[in-house]
C-alpha cells in the first residue's frame, strides 16, 4: 500500500517534456493551450453559480452543480498537464483524471434520470398562452380589488375630512351648486358653536333660505362663481346681522370639487372691536402727536432707522419719513451742527446705557433744516422699548424749535453785556469823578483840620469850622452817589462787629450839633433804660442811616428841634433796637410819602428844593436797613413835622467783648508810640503831599517822598522804611504796579514792609485791586487824621519809652526859646516870602518849614542848570516844563519871588519870546541864590542863638539828649541829617569839627555803629 502511494506521488519519472524533445515551440504551444482551457473551465462554473444564485425558482439545481464540478475538475486536469511537462508527477495527474471521470459519470447519470421530467416542461407557445391566461385572471382580480379599495379609501377619506372639519377651530359650511341655486350641504362642530344649533336645521335649503341676511348680496354670487370656476376669496370683515348670530366674521371660500364650495369663517367681533379701538387710539395718538408743538420721532436702535415722525417734525425741519428710508445713524447725526455733535453723542449714550426709561434732562443743539439753515432745538429723549435682555431697542425723541427763544437769549446776553459795559463805564466814571473830587477835598479838609489845631481867633475858627461842615456835607453827597452805585450793583456788604451804643449815638448827633445850634434848634437824645450798652452790628452803616435822618431833620426844621429816641422790643425772641428821629419841621404831604424812598426823589415844591441834596439819602438808608434785616418807616403830616423810625435786629453783648481798633492809649501816647518810625510817602500831588507830611510830622514820623511808582521803587531799594503810604493814580507808574513790584523785591530780600493805599479811589473795584496788589489796607481821601492814626497804629510797631527818640520827638523837646529866636531872625530876612501861608500849610511848624525850604533848594539847584541848558538848546518845551515844576514847588514853601520868576519864564515860552527867556532864567537863578544865602545866614544865626542857651544847659541834660539819640540808633530806626539838624548843636559842643563832620556822614550813610562810637566819645567829653 505504501509503495502504491509512493508511486502515485513520485515525481521522479521522466517529465513529459522529453516527449516533445523540449522543443520550445511544441512545449509552449501545449502550455498556452492548457492554460487557456483551464481559465475557461474555471470561469464557466463561476458563471453557472451566479445564474443559479440569482434564479432561486429554477428546478434541477443539482445538474447545474454537477456540471460546474465536472468543468472545474477538467480545468484542474489541464493545469496538472502543464505541471508534468517539467515534473514527472504522473500519479497525481492520473488521480485528477480519475476524479474527473467519476464526476462525469455521475453527471451523465443525473441527466439521463431527469429526461422524463424535462420533457414535461411547456414549449414557449404554451408558456405564452398560460402566461396570458394568468395575466388576464390577475388583471380581473386586481380590478375587483382596486374598486373595493377605492370605495374604502373614499369612505376613509370622507371620515378623515369629516374629522378634520370637526376638529377645525373655525366654522365650516359646505355648499353645492345645483342648477342656478346654491344649497347648504353641511357644517362642522365649530360652526354650530359659533352660529348656534338652530342653523343646522337648514341643511339642504338654499343659501338664501338658510341665511336670510345674505340674500341679495354680492357674497352669494361670489360663492357660486367659486363653486363653478374655482379660485379663492376672503374678507376680513363680513358683517352678519342675525337675531341669534349677528357679528363680524372673517370669511374665506374656495372650491372643494366641481360645483361645490367650502366657506370657512370665524367670529372676530371682539377682535374687530379691539382692532377698531386700537386704530382709534392710534389715530388719537397720531393726531395728538401731530397737534403737538414739539417734533416727535421714534428711532429703531436695532435696525438703525427712523420708523415714525410726526407732522410737526416735518414742519420744523422740512424732512418727511420718506427722506429717512435709507438713512443710517451716521447720516442722521450728520444733520447735527459740528459744534454740538460730541455733546449730543455723549448725552444719548448716557440715556441708552442707563437703565432708566424716563429721563428728565434736556439738551440744546442745532439741527440742519432741509433748506440748509440750522435751527435751534431743545430736545428730550426716553427709552420706548427694551429687548428681552433689557437693552434699549427703541428711542423716542422730541424737540422744540427754540430759534426765537435763542435769538431773544442772545439779545438778552448782548443787552446784559451792554448793560454791564455801561455799568462798568459808569463805575469808571464814578471812580474818576470820585478821585478828582476827593483829591482837592483831601487838601481842603486836611488843611482845615491842620489849621484848626493852631491858635486862632474866634472869628477865624468859626469860619473854618463852617468850612469844615460844608466840606463834609459836600463829601457826604459824593459818598451818597457812590453808595447808591454800590447798592445798585449788589456789591454792598454788611460787617457786623461789637460796638458801644452811646458812642454810636454821639457820633450820629455830634456832627449836626453845630448846625442845629446855629439854627436855634434843640437836638436831644433819649435812651431807654432797658437797652444794653453794647451790641453786635454794622456801626458804620447804622451811623450812616442815622446821620442821614438826623441831617434831614435838622435841614428841614426851622423852629423847635429834633429828638432821637432809642428803644427796643422783642419779636420771636430777637431784640429789635429802634431809632426814632422826631422833628418839628415842615412835614410831608401824604401823597408824597409813598415816593419818599424812591431814588433821586425829593418832595416836589420850591421850598423843599431850596434845601438841596441828591435825593438818594433815604433810598440808600432804606436799602441799608434791608441789608441789615431791618426796616425804616415814616409818619408825617404837612406843617407838623415827621417821625422816621429805623428798627434793626441787634444782638446784645458784654462790654468786655468790645475790641476797639485803637489800643487803650490817649492821643499823646499814640503820638509818642508812633514816633521814630520812618515812612515812604508816595504822592504825585504836591498839596496832598504837604498835608500828609504834616500829619505824619504831628505823629513824630519821618517820611521820604516819591512822586510816582518808579521813584518809590528806587527809594525802597536805597533805604529801609517801616511802612509805605501809596497813592494809586500816578504818572509813569501807578501805585498798584509799584506795590506789587516792591512786595516781590521785599520777598526776595527777606524784608517785611506793610503798604497802605492812600487814594481818592474808593469804589469796590479799586479796593479789590488794592488787595490784589498785596496792599494791606486803604486810607481814603480826604484823609481823616484820626483814621490815619488808627491805621498807622495797627500796622506800625509800638515803640517803647526808650525808643521815643526820633528827630521829630527830639525837636519837640528842644528849648523853645532857641526856636523862637531863630524863627524871628529867619523870617525878618524872608522879605520875598509868603511866610504866613507857608507856615499855615505846615500847622505853624517852623522846623518843618525850614527843612522843606532846604529840601526845595537842594532839589532845584540842579533844575536851574537843566533850565539854562534847555534855553541854550532852544528846547522851549523842556524849558516850560522845568519852570512849571519850580513854580509849583516854590508856591508850597512860600517862595513868592521864585514862584513869580518861574511863572514869567513859563509865560515867555507860551508867548514865544525867546529873547526874554534867557534874561528871566537868570532872574530865577538869582532868586534861588537869595534863598541859599538866607539859609546859610540862618545856620550861623542858629549857632549864635543856641550858644547862650547851650552854655546854660547842664551837662547831664545834654547827656540825656545824646543818650536818647543813642537809643534810637541802637534800635535801628531811620534818621536823616535834616531830622537831627536841631539836635546837632548839643552834640557839636562835645566834639571837634572833624569828629562832628564824621558823625553827620556816618548818619547820612547809615553807619550807625560808627556814629554810636562818636556819640559815646561826646558823652565822655562832657
Buried (B, 14 or more C-beta within 10 A) or exposed (E): EEEEEEEBEBBEEEBBBEEBEEEEEEBEEBBEEBBEBBEEBBEBBEEBEEEBEEEEEEEBEEBBBBBBBBBBBBBBBBBBBBBBBBBBBBBBBEBBBEBBEEBBEBBEEBBEEBEEEEEEEEEEEEEEEEEEEEEEEEEEEEEEEEEEEEEEEEEEEEEEEEEEBBEBEBBBBBBBBEEEBBBBBBBBBBBBEBBEEEBBEBBEEBBBEBBEBBEEEEBBEBBBBBBBEEEEBEBEEBEBEBEEBEBBBBBBBBBBEEBBBBBBBBBBBEEBEEBEEEEEEEEEEEEEBBEBEBBBBBBBBEEEBBEBBBBBBBEBBBBEBEBBEEBEEEEBEEBBBEEBBEEBEEBBEEBEEEEEEEBEEEBBBBBBBEEEEBBBBBBBBBBBBBEEEEBBBBBBBBBBBBBEEBEEEEEEEEEEEEEEEEEEEEBEEBBBBBBEBBBBBBBBBBBBBBBBEBEBEEEEBEEBBEBBBEBBBBBBBBBBBBBBBBBBBEBBEEEBBBBBBBBBBEBBBEBBBBBBEEBEBEBEBEBEEEBBBBBBBBBBBBBBBBBBBBBBBBBBBEEBBBBBBBBBEEEEEEBBBBBBBBBBBBBBBEEBBEEBBEBEBBBEEEEBEEEEBBBBBBBBBBBBBEBBEBEBBBBBEBEEBBBBBBBBBBBBBEEEEBEEEEEEEEEEEBBBBBBBBBBBBBBBBBBBBBBBBBBBBBBBBBBBBBBBBBBBBEBBEEEEBBBBBBBBBBEEBBBBBBBBBBBEBBEEEEEEBBBBBBBBBBBBBBBEBBEEBBBBBBBBBBBBBEEBBBBBBBBBEEBEEEBBBBBBBBBBBBBEEBBEBBBEBBBEBBEBBBBEEBBBBBBBBBBBBBBBBBBBBEEBEEBBEBBBEBBEEEEBEBBBBBBBBBBBBBBBBBBBBBBBBBBBBBBBBEEEEEEBBBEBBBBBBEBBEBBEEBBEEBEEBBBEBBBEBBEEBEEEEBBEBBBBBBBBBBBEBBBBEBBBBBBBBBBBBBBEEEBBEBBBEBBEEBBBEBBBBBBEEBBEEE
